[in-house]
């Protein structure tokens, strides 16, 4: 399975998740809450795939600075669409310019950026230091940036950053023949921690994402980098416009 195919799965399941989130309130009123719950269930597949590809992206990018800048720019660009989607889901009209900014929660691109920055620190130190030293520095950076994610309340927070950064950093210091399995084991631990409050419901679909990762063949597939980035803010704006123009309430 190519990276393009995995990204299509990640994007599709994320959009299904967001539609479920968007329709939660009207679905409950209509007695259809089980449908949106199933959509949120399917959506748990998305983030582990995105976390995996951030790690892959950091290791294969030709320009780490541009890669990090792109993630940060899209974090900023996506924040208002993210807040608009939350306003629609919670049925809270946006009546002023200041109402566009909801600092109680930040979009997932901030988490992806912080996870990528953790890996970037590790890779940078690894250019001049032994792998074990680089891993130690990388782990410290990861924990600090994970706390940052928790402080700003970005999607998936502390564990989200760990899920992005730890598998690659820790597996790199292991023998090459077991790195793949160490990486998956750490991802499982992170997912168990992430969904500890509802482990029976949300952990199984998240683990399905790891099965897709096992099928990854390392081939890039069709080039569509910008489309995957743009799809995140664009689909949230579309959902908000449906709420405004369609009168969903």
Buried (B, 14 or more C-beta within 10 A) or exposed (E): BBBBBBBBBBBBBBBBBBBBBBBBBBBEEEEEBEEBBEBBBBBBBBBBBBBBBBBBBBEEBEEBEEBBEBBBEBBEBBBBBBBBBBBBBEEEEBEEEEEEEBEEBBBBBBBBBBBBBBBBBBBBBBEEEEBEEBBBBBBEBBBBBBBBBBEBEBBBBBBBBBBBBBBBBBBBBEEEEEBBEBBBBBBBBBBBEBBEEEBEEBBEBBBBBBEBBEEBEEEEBEEBEEEBBBBBBEBBBEBBEBBBEEEBE
